[in-house]
């Protein structure tokens, strides 16, 4: 009986030690949320957003978020910002210029395209490297839907400056979709209701008409993470499957019951995969 007691005591002690180690590995941070604006140096337009930053004297990793078509920085992104900041990673989420009807940034949707959003994201990246709290050796991009496509383009042009790339249900379907809708760019009217709800102009069509997103993504050779729901009825999973094969180092995680935009259990799955990826590449302890 005494031997059994000793064994049980040792097991309890080991379990306690494991809990202590786990708690140390998953240290949580207090964080603050700050209104922060960035001016696009090439257009002069003001981009308005929120910064989620851990309360610490040390420099921290930073992820820059690129939101979905027609949405804004409040559409789901606080979930990621609050979680990441509590784990010691800053997140800056902002509205693209003309990004949507509820955008808090300058610009109109008829002035917007994937490529204008790339310029916005590039401006944010350039300014972010000067932020005193940011570890310039640990900066990454996380983009959803069209913001995912924007992230693909941006990362292909700034490989040396980025250390992480996370794509959430990336809208790599845009080029194919436009070619199904129009026989040529000239067919696009002065104002076109994209997918029946967002007014865009020929700028949107022209900027993506001859662009091969899969060819450009080959330039990004660092580890990437792609998350896509198995119930996404807007962007077929096959586009992300092709991306995972095209990148030299990418992992595709399929979110069970995930739709186009993660909520509930799908969001929980996504956050778990993001944590695993960030730990693996050394951005999260």
C-alpha positions as CSV (number, residue, x, y, z in Angstrom):
1,X,0.0,0.0,0.0
2,X,2.9,2.4,0.9
3,X,4.5,1.7,-2.5
4,X,1.2,2.5,-4.3
5,X,1.0,5.7,-2.2
6,X,4.5,6.7,-3.2
7,X,3.9,6.0,-6.9
8,X,0.7,8.0,-6.8
9,X,2.5,10.9,-5.0
10,X,5.3,10.8,-7.6
11,X,2.7,10.9,-10.4
12,X,0.9,13.8,-8.7
13,X,4.2,15.7,-8.4
14,X,5.0,15.1,-12.0
15,X,1.6,16.3,-13.0
16,X,2.0,19.4,-11.0
17,X,5.5,20.0,-12.5
18,X,4.0,19.5,-16.0
19,X,1.3,22.1,-15.2
20,X,3.9,24.5,-14.0
21,X,6.0,24.0,-17.2
22,X,2.9,24.3,-19.3
23,X,1.9,27.6,-17.5
24,X,5.4,28.9,-18.1
25,X,5.3,27.9,-21.8
26,X,2.0,29.6,-22.2
27,X,2.6,32.8,-20.3
28,X,-0.2,35.3,-20.8
29,X,0.3,39.1,-21.2
30,X,-1.8,42.0,-20.3
31,X,-2.3,44.1,-23.4
32,X,-3.7,47.4,-24.6
33,X,-5.7,48.4,-27.7
34,X,-4.6,51.6,-29.4
35,X,-6.0,53.6,-32.3
36,X,-3.3,53.9,-34.8
37,X,-3.2,55.5,-38.3
38,X,-0.8,55.1,-41.2
39,X,-0.6,57.3,-44.2
40,X,0.0,55.6,-47.6
41,X,3.2,57.3,-48.7
42,X,2.3,56.9,-52.4
43,X,-1.4,58.1,-52.3
44,X,-1.5,60.3,-49.2
45,X,-4.6,58.4,-48.0
46,X,-5.0,57.8,-44.3
47,X,-5.4,54.2,-43.2
48,X,-7.1,53.9,-39.8
49,X,-6.8,50.9,-37.6
50,X,-6.3,49.3,-34.2
51,X,-3.1,48.0,-32.6
52,X,-3.3,45.2,-30.0
53,X,0.1,45.2,-28.2
54,X,1.3,43.2,-25.2
55,X,2.3,45.2,-22.1
56,X,6.0,44.4,-21.9
57,X,9.3,46.3,-22.0
58,X,10.7,43.9,-24.5
59,X,10.3,44.1,-28.3
60,X,7.6,41.8,-29.5
61,X,6.7,40.0,-32.8
62,X,4.1,41.8,-35.0
63,X,1.5,40.5,-37.3
64,X,-0.2,42.9,-39.8
65,X,-3.8,41.9,-40.7
66,X,-5.3,42.3,-44.1
67,X,-9.1,42.2,-44.0
68,X,-11.7,40.7,-46.4
69,X,-13.3,42.3,-49.4
70,X,-15.7,45.0,-48.4
71,X,-15.2,44.4,-44.6
72,X,-13.2,46.4,-42.1
73,X,-10.8,45.9,-39.2
74,X,-13.6,45.1,-36.8
75,X,-15.0,42.1,-38.8
76,X,-13.6,39.2,-36.8
77,X,-10.1,40.6,-36.3
78,X,-10.5,41.6,-32.6
79,X,-10.7,37.8,-31.9
80,X,-7.2,37.3,-33.3
81,X,-5.8,40.5,-31.9
82,X,-7.0,39.8,-28.4
83,X,-5.7,36.2,-28.4
84,X,-2.3,37.0,-30.0
85,X,-1.6,40.0,-27.8
86,X,-2.3,37.9,-24.7
87,X,0.3,35.4,-26.0
88,X,2.9,38.1,-26.5
89,X,2.4,39.0,-30.2
90,X,1.2,42.4,-31.4
91,X,-1.4,42.6,-34.1
92,X,-2.2,45.7,-36.2
93,X,-5.5,45.5,-38.1
94,X,-6.5,48.4,-40.4
95,X,-9.0,49.4,-43.0
96,X,-7.8,49.4,-46.6
97,X,-8.4,52.7,-48.5
98,X,-11.9,52.4,-50.1
99,X,-12.0,48.9,-48.6
100,X,-15.7,48.8,-48.0
101,X,-18.9,50.7,-47.2
102,X,-18.0,50.8,-43.5
103,X,-14.3,51.6,-44.0
104,X,-12.9,54.1,-41.6
105,X,-10.0,54.9,-44.0
106,X,-9.9,57.4,-46.8
107,X,-11.0,56.5,-50.3
108,X,-14.0,55.0,-52.3
109,X,-14.6,51.4,-53.2
110,X,-14.5,52.5,-56.9
111,X,-10.9,53.5,-56.4
112,X,-10.0,50.1,-54.8
113,X,-8.4,47.0,-56.2
114,X,-6.3,44.1,-55.0
115,X,-3.2,46.0,-56.1
116,X,-4.2,49.3,-54.4
117,X,-4.6,47.3,-51.2
118,X,-1.1,45.8,-51.8
119,X,0.2,49.4,-51.8
120,X,-1.7,50.1,-48.6
121,X,-0.2,46.9,-46.9
122,X,3.3,47.8,-48.2
123,X,2.9,51.3,-46.6
124,X,1.9,49.8,-43.3
125,X,4.8,47.3,-43.4
126,X,7.3,50.1,-44.0
127,X,6.0,52.2,-41.1
128,X,5.6,49.2,-38.8
129,X,9.3,48.5,-39.0
130,X,9.9,51.9,-37.2
131,X,7.5,51.1,-34.3
132,X,9.6,51.0,-31.1
133,X,7.8,47.9,-29.7
134,X,8.1,45.8,-32.8
135,X,10.9,43.2,-33.3
136,X,11.8,43.9,-37.0
137,X,13.1,40.3,-37.2
138,X,9.7,38.9,-36.4
139,X,7.2,40.6,-38.6
140,X,4.5,38.7,-40.5
141,X,1.2,39.1,-42.4
142,X,-2.1,37.5,-41.8
143,X,-4.8,38.0,-44.5
144,X,-8.4,36.8,-45.0
145,X,-10.2,36.2,-48.3
146,X,-9.3,39.1,-50.6
147,X,-6.9,40.2,-47.8
148,X,-5.3,36.8,-48.3
149,X,-4.8,37.4,-52.0
150,X,-3.3,40.8,-51.1
151,X,-1.0,39.1,-48.6
152,X,0.2,36.6,-51.3
153,X,1.2,39.5,-53.6
154,X,2.8,41.6,-50.8
155,X,4.8,38.7,-49.3
156,X,6.1,37.8,-52.8
157,X,7.6,41.3,-53.0
158,X,8.9,41.5,-49.5
159,X,10.3,38.1,-48.7
160,X,13.4,39.4,-46.8
161,X,11.3,41.6,-44.6
162,X,8.8,39.0,-43.5
163,X,9.0,36.0,-41.2
164,X,5.4,34.7,-41.2
165,X,2.6,34.4,-43.7
166,X,-0.8,33.2,-42.7
167,X,-3.6,32.9,-45.2
168,X,-7.2,32.5,-44.1
169,X,-9.6,31.2,-46.8
170,X,-7.6,33.2,-49.4
171,X,-9.6,34.5,-52.4
172,X,-7.3,33.1,-55.0
173,X,-10.4,32.7,-57.2
174,X,-10.6,36.4,-58.1
175,X,-8.9,36.2,-61.5
176,X,-11.0,33.2,-62.6
177,X,-14.1,34.9,-61.3
178,X,-13.5,38.1,-63.3
179,X,-12.8,36.2,-66.5
180,X,-16.1,34.3,-66.1
181,X,-18.0,37.6,-65.7
182,X,-16.3,39.6,-68.6
183,X,-14.8,38.7,-72.0
184,X,-12.5,41.7,-71.7
185,X,-11.7,44.5,-69.3
186,X,-13.5,46.9,-71.7
187,X,-16.8,45.1,-70.9
188,X,-16.7,46.3,-67.3
189,X,-19.0,49.3,-66.8
190,X,-17.9,52.5,-65.1
191,X,-19.4,51.2,-61.9
192,X,-19.8,47.5,-61.4
193,X,-21.5,45.7,-58.5
194,X,-19.1,43.0,-57.7
195,X,-20.9,39.9,-56.5
196,X,-24.0,42.0,-56.4
197,X,-23.2,44.1,-53.3
198,X,-20.0,46.1,-53.6
199,X,-19.5,48.9,-56.2
200,X,-16.1,48.7,-57.9
201,X,-14.8,50.1,-61.2
202,X,-12.7,48.9,-64.1
203,X,-9.6,49.5,-61.9
204,X,-10.6,46.5,-59.9
205,X,-10.9,44.3,-63.0
206,X,-7.9,45.7,-64.9
207,X,-5.5,45.2,-62.0
208,X,-6.2,41.5,-61.7
209,X,-7.0,40.6,-65.4
210,X,-3.6,39.4,-66.4
211,X,-2.1,38.7,-63.0
212,X,-1.1,35.1,-62.2
213,X,-1.2,34.8,-58.4
214,X,0.2,31.3,-58.4
215,X,3.2,32.3,-60.3
216,X,4.0,35.1,-58.0
217,X,3.6,33.1,-54.8
218,X,6.6,30.9,-55.8
219,X,8.8,33.8,-54.8
220,X,7.9,33.4,-51.1
221,X,10.1,30.6,-49.9
222,X,9.7,30.8,-46.1
223,X,7.2,28.7,-44.2
224,X,3.5,29.6,-44.8
225,X,0.3,28.5,-43.2
226,X,-3.0,28.2,-45.1
227,X,-6.3,27.7,-43.3
228,X,-9.5,26.9,-45.3
229,X,-12.9,25.6,-44.3
230,X,-14.3,22.4,-45.8
231,X,-17.7,24.2,-46.0
232,X,-16.5,27.4,-47.8
233,X,-19.1,28.1,-50.5
234,X,-17.4,31.3,-51.7
235,X,-13.8,30.2,-52.4
236,X,-13.5,26.5,-53.2
237,X,-11.0,24.6,-51.1
238,X,-9.2,23.5,-54.3
239,X,-7.6,27.0,-54.7
240,X,-5.9,26.6,-51.3
241,X,-4.9,23.0,-52.2
242,X,-3.2,24.3,-55.3
243,X,-1.5,27.1,-53.3
244,X,-0.1,24.6,-50.8
245,X,1.5,22.6,-53.7
246,X,2.8,25.8,-55.4
247,X,4.5,27.3,-52.3
248,X,7.9,25.7,-51.6
249,X,7.1,25.5,-47.9
250,X,3.5,25.7,-47.0
251,X,1.1,23.7,-44.8
252,X,-2.6,23.6,-45.5
253,X,-4.9,23.0,-42.5
254,X,-8.5,22.2,-43.4
255,X,-11.0,23.6,-40.8
256,X,-13.7,21.1,-40.1
257,X,-17.2,22.7,-40.7
258,X,-15.4,26.0,-41.5
259,X,-17.2,28.4,-43.7
260,X,-15.9,31.6,-45.4
261,X,-15.0,33.4,-42.2
262,X,-14.3,31.5,-39.0
263,X,-16.6,31.7,-36.0
264,X,-17.3,29.4,-33.1
265,X,-15.5,26.1,-33.2
266,X,-14.0,26.9,-36.6
267,X,-12.4,30.0,-35.1
268,X,-11.1,27.9,-32.2
269,X,-9.5,25.4,-34.6
270,X,-8.0,28.3,-36.6
271,X,-6.4,29.9,-33.5
272,X,-4.9,26.5,-32.4
273,X,-3.3,26.0,-35.8
274,X,-2.0,29.6,-35.8
275,X,-0.4,29.1,-32.4
276,X,1.2,25.8,-33.5
277,X,2.6,27.5,-36.6
278,X,3.9,30.6,-34.8
279,X,5.5,28.3,-32.2
280,X,7.1,26.2,-34.9
281,X,8.7,29.2,-36.7
282,X,9.8,30.8,-33.4
283,X,7.5,33.8,-33.3
284,X,5.5,32.5,-30.3
285,X,7.1,31.0,-27.1
